[in-house]
Amino acid sequence: MRSSVKQKEVREAILDATDSLLSRYGYKKMTIDDLAKEVGIGKGSVYLHFTSKEEIVLSHIDRIIEQLKGKLAAIAGSDEKPEERLRKMLKTRVLHRFESVQHYTQNLNDLLAAIRPSFLARREDYFSQEARIFASVVEAGQQSGDFATGADAAEIAESMILATNSLLPFNLTVQELGARKDVEKKIRRLADLLLQGLCAR
């Protein structure tokens, strides 16, 4: 049991180091040697957990999204009114990503240009998973009468994902997106607009 815990700790330490080195060097300049040195393990130990630098970086991003999905699911499962849940989820969706990469000097598209096809495929999957969580709240709101019925919950959720993608640090750096308070203001305006059309009259 202790051995598996230690293995998990080493894996997490490698992902923590990846975050730090991506910020410092970017993907292209970061090496497996750098990672091993940052964690304080041998290079071979890195390969016990991951097969390549690409897999390590994608696993680092997967971890950010898993944390986000946990937050979204917690809000979705709360007792608040569906409108308030969606408002909080939209805000969380943007700010979690904003805060996770705020120390990076490049936007994610530039940072991960060398592994763009793999990253884009992953990103589509992330969006689909997030949309399913949003759709569950839209459905609940339609069933309770808080939201207008007739529209497809999955399509509404997908539209919310697409609308908030403009505020994510893919094409712009966090610095280019603006101060956190400015991003929050944009999310509020966007959430108001999206929810205005959804709420039952």
Secondary structure, 3 states (H helix, E strand, C coil): CHHHHHHHHHHHHHHHHHHHHHHHHCCCCCCHHHHHHHHCCCHHHHHHHCCCHHHHHHHHHHHHHHHHHHHHHHHHCCCCCHHHHHHHHHHHHHHHHHHHCCCCCCCHHHHCHHHHHHHHHHHHHHHHHHHHHHHHHHHHHHHHCCECCCCCHHHHHHHHHHHHHCCCCCCCCHHHHCCHHHHHHHHHHHHHHHHHCCECC
